[in-house]
Amino acid sequence: MNICGLEKLTVTDYPGYVSCIVFTQGCNFNCPFCHNSSLIPFAKGSITEDEVFAYLEKRKKVLDGVVITGGEPLLQLNIKDFIKKIKNLGLKVKLDTNGTNYKMLKELIDEGLVDYIAMDIKNDMSNYESISGYKKFNFDSIKDTIKLIESSKVDYEFRTTLVKEYHNYQNVENICEFLNQKSKYYLQNFENNEAVLTGGLHGFAESELKNMAEKLKEKHSNIIVRGL
């Protein structure tokens, strides 16, 4: 596991649970609005597994779970063994993913190794290439992963970070078309900071997000604007 960060306590990243966050190094996407751009390169991590588990062993009576994020965690070669060790401590696992590794996610679901999945949907079908950095992106892989998650017994959410330069109402409406009505779908407003891969990008006004969500509720009743 290439681990490059450990946030020792959070009460917001795993709904309803006190958790810590493990950040993995390396991602197969190159999203211009990525807040964790330093985690994109496939470089060597700065934290060992032993350090992580020493902390978890010490704090397992305080923590409810571990959030594994990145980067893209499902690209880590021994992600399954890493999660098994966490589960053996009696802790829950929330996984953040971009949904591109269907095979590994299915294995984790089938073996009961994940308790909550948060999948980022970057944009609608025709606009994935401009965000992911792929010249020819197979969107079917994203749709397959969405259906896998929706058909599982694991708690989950889908989410899209909205950037004015890359998203509009029609894009989000298109995303809603291939989501189950019962699926939790969060809209997250982009917030600029020094770590963002591409400078000069903008989020939406609060009123614009509220209006967008209200219109979309006609087609997707479980849509939520996060942070409002």
C-alpha positions as CSV (number, residue, x, y, z in Angstrom):
1,M,0.0,0.0,0.0
2,N,1.3,3.5,-0.9
3,I,0.0,5.6,1.9
4,C,0.7,9.3,2.0
5,G,-1.5,10.6,4.7
6,L,-3.4,9.8,7.9
7,E,-6.1,12.1,9.3
8,K,-6.4,10.8,12.8
9,L,-10.0,11.9,13.6
10,T,-13.1,13.0,11.6
11,V,-16.8,13.0,12.5
12,T,-17.9,14.2,9.0
13,D,-16.4,12.0,6.4
14,Y,-18.2,8.7,7.4
15,P,-21.8,9.6,8.1
16,G,-22.8,8.7,11.7
17,Y,-19.4,7.4,12.7
18,V,-16.2,8.6,14.3
19,S,-13.4,7.7,11.9
20,C,-9.9,8.3,10.7
21,I,-8.9,8.8,7.1
22,V,-6.2,7.0,5.2
23,F,-5.0,8.7,2.0
24,T,-3.5,6.5,-0.7
25,Q,-1.0,7.7,-3.4
26,G,-1.8,7.4,-7.1
27,C,-4.8,7.9,-9.3
28,N,-5.7,7.0,-12.9
29,F,-7.6,10.2,-13.4
30,N,-6.3,13.7,-13.9
31,C,-9.3,15.9,-13.0
32,P,-8.5,19.6,-13.3
33,F,-10.5,20.5,-10.2
34,C,-8.9,17.8,-8.0
35,H,-8.3,19.0,-4.4
36,N,-5.8,16.2,-3.8
37,S,-3.6,16.8,-6.9
38,S,-0.5,15.8,-5.0
39,L,-1.9,12.3,-4.7
40,I,-2.3,11.8,-8.4
41,P,1.3,10.7,-9.3
42,F,2.2,7.0,-8.6
43,A,4.9,7.9,-6.1
44,K,6.1,6.1,-3.0
45,G,4.0,6.7,0.1
46,S,5.4,8.5,3.1
47,I,3.5,6.4,5.8
48,T,3.9,2.7,6.4
49,E,1.1,0.2,7.0
50,D,2.8,-0.6,10.4
51,E,2.4,3.1,11.4
52,V,-1.3,3.0,10.4
53,F,-2.1,-0.2,12.3
54,A,-0.2,0.9,15.3
55,Y,-2.5,3.9,15.5
56,L,-5.6,1.9,14.8
57,E,-4.7,-0.6,17.5
58,K,-4.2,2.2,20.0
59,R,-7.5,4.0,19.1
60,K,-9.8,1.1,18.0
61,K,-12.0,1.6,21.1
62,V,-12.5,5.3,20.2
63,L,-12.9,4.9,16.4
64,D,-15.9,3.3,14.7
65,G,-14.3,3.1,11.2
66,V,-11.7,4.0,8.7
67,V,-12.2,6.0,5.5
68,I,-9.9,5.0,2.7
69,T,-9.5,7.6,0.0
70,G,-6.9,8.9,-2.4
71,G,-5.9,9.1,-5.1
72,E,-7.8,6.0,-6.2
73,P,-7.6,3.3,-3.4
74,L,-8.7,0.5,-5.7
75,L,-5.5,0.8,-7.7
76,Q,-3.5,-0.4,-4.6
77,L,-2.2,-3.9,-5.2
78,N,-2.9,-5.2,-1.7
79,I,-6.0,-3.1,-0.9
80,K,-8.0,-6.2,0.0
81,D,-5.5,-7.5,2.5
82,F,-5.2,-4.0,4.0
83,I,-9.0,-3.8,4.5
84,K,-9.1,-7.3,6.0
85,K,-6.7,-6.2,8.7
86,I,-8.9,-3.2,9.4
87,K,-12.0,-5.4,9.7
88,N,-10.2,-7.8,12.0
89,L,-9.8,-4.9,14.4
90,G,-13.6,-4.6,14.5
91,L,-13.7,-1.4,12.5
92,K,-16.0,-0.4,9.7
93,V,-14.6,0.6,6.3
94,K,-15.8,3.5,4.1
95,L,-14.3,3.5,0.6
96,D,-14.1,6.5,-1.7
97,T,-13.7,5.5,-5.4
98,N,-13.9,6.9,-8.9
99,G,-15.6,3.6,-9.9
100,T,-13.1,2.5,-12.6
101,N,-12.0,-0.8,-11.0
102,Y,-15.2,-2.8,-11.2
103,K,-13.5,-6.2,-10.6
104,M,-11.8,-5.2,-7.3
105,L,-14.9,-3.4,-6.0
106,K,-17.0,-6.5,-6.7
107,E,-14.6,-8.7,-4.8
108,L,-14.7,-6.4,-1.8
109,I,-18.5,-6.3,-1.9
110,D,-18.8,-10.1,-2.3
111,E,-16.5,-10.7,0.6
112,G,-18.2,-8.3,2.9
113,L,-15.2,-6.0,3.3
114,V,-16.8,-2.6,2.8
115,D,-19.5,-1.0,4.8
116,Y,-20.0,2.2,2.9
117,I,-19.1,3.2,-0.7
118,A,-18.9,6.8,-1.9
119,M,-18.4,7.0,-5.7
120,D,-17.5,10.1,-7.5
121,I,-19.4,10.6,-10.8
122,K,-17.3,13.2,-12.6
123,N,-19.8,14.2,-15.3
124,D,-22.2,12.9,-17.8
125,M,-21.3,10.4,-20.5
126,S,-20.2,12.8,-23.2
127,N,-18.0,14.9,-20.9
128,Y,-16.0,12.3,-19.0
129,E,-12.9,12.5,-21.3
130,S,-12.4,16.2,-20.7
131,I,-12.3,15.7,-17.0
132,S,-10.6,12.3,-16.6
133,G,-7.7,13.0,-18.9
134,Y,-8.5,10.0,-21.1
135,K,-8.7,10.5,-24.9
136,K,-11.0,7.5,-25.2
137,F,-12.9,6.8,-22.1
138,N,-15.2,3.8,-21.8
139,F,-18.2,5.2,-19.9
140,D,-19.8,1.7,-19.8
141,S,-17.3,0.8,-17.0
142,I,-18.7,3.7,-14.9
143,K,-22.3,2.6,-15.5
144,D,-21.5,-1.0,-14.7
145,T,-20.0,0.1,-11.3
146,I,-23.0,2.2,-10.5
147,K,-25.3,-0.7,-11.1
148,L,-23.0,-3.0,-9.0
149,I,-23.2,-0.6,-6.1
150,E,-26.9,-0.1,-6.4
151,S,-27.6,-3.8,-6.5
152,S,-25.4,-4.5,-3.5
153,K,-26.5,-4.6,0.2
154,V,-23.8,-2.1,1.1
155,D,-24.8,1.5,2.1
156,Y,-23.6,4.0,-0.5
157,E,-23.8,7.4,-2.0
158,F,-22.9,9.0,-5.4
159,R,-21.6,12.5,-5.6
160,T,-20.5,15.1,-8.2
161,T,-18.3,18.1,-7.6
162,L,-19.7,20.9,-9.6
163,V,-17.4,23.4,-11.4
164,K,-18.8,26.2,-13.6
165,E,-16.2,25.6,-16.3
166,Y,-17.2,21.9,-16.6
167,H,-20.8,21.5,-15.4
168,N,-24.3,22.8,-16.1
169,Y,-27.8,21.8,-15.3
170,Q,-28.1,19.5,-18.3
171,N,-25.0,17.6,-17.4
172,V,-26.4,16.8,-13.9
173,E,-29.8,15.9,-15.3
174,N,-28.1,13.4,-17.7
175,I,-26.3,11.8,-14.7
176,C,-29.7,11.4,-12.9
177,E,-31.0,9.5,-15.9
178,F,-28.8,6.5,-15.2
179,L,-29.1,6.5,-11.3
180,N,-31.7,4.6,-9.4
181,Q,-34.3,7.0,-7.9
182,K,-33.6,5.6,-4.5
183,S,-29.8,6.3,-4.7
184,K,-28.4,9.1,-2.6
185,Y,-26.9,11.6,-4.9
186,Y,-24.9,14.5,-3.5
187,L,-24.0,17.7,-5.4
188,Q,-20.8,19.2,-4.0
189,N,-19.8,22.8,-4.8
190,F,-16.2,23.3,-6.0
191,E,-14.1,25.4,-3.7
192,N,-10.8,26.7,-5.0
193,N,-7.6,26.3,-3.0
194,E,-3.8,26.2,-3.7
195,A,-3.9,22.4,-4.1
196,V,-6.3,22.3,-7.0
197,L,-4.6,21.0,-10.2
198,T,-5.9,23.8,-12.5
199,G,-6.1,27.4,-11.3
200,G,-8.9,29.9,-12.1
201,L,-11.9,27.5,-11.7
202,H,-15.1,28.6,-10.0
203,G,-17.9,27.1,-8.0
204,F,-21.6,27.9,-8.3
205,A,-23.5,30.5,-6.2
206,E,-25.5,29.0,-3.4
207,S,-28.8,30.1,-5.0
208,E,-27.8,28.4,-8.3
209,L,-27.2,25.1,-6.5
210,K,-30.5,25.3,-4.7
211,N,-32.4,26.1,-7.8
212,M,-30.6,23.2,-9.7
213,A,-31.5,20.7,-6.9
214,E,-35.1,21.8,-6.8
215,K,-35.6,21.3,-10.5
216,L,-33.7,18.0,-10.4
217,K,-35.9,16.6,-7.6
218,E,-38.7,16.1,-10.2
219,K,-36.6,13.4,-11.7
220,H,-34.4,12.3,-8.7
221,S,-36.1,12.8,-5.4
222,N,-33.0,11.7,-3.4
223,I,-30.7,14.5,-4.6
224,I,-29.0,16.6,-1.9
225,V,-26.7,19.7,-2.0
226,R,-24.0,18.9,0.4
227,G,-23.0,21.7,2.8
228,L,-26.1,23.8,2.5
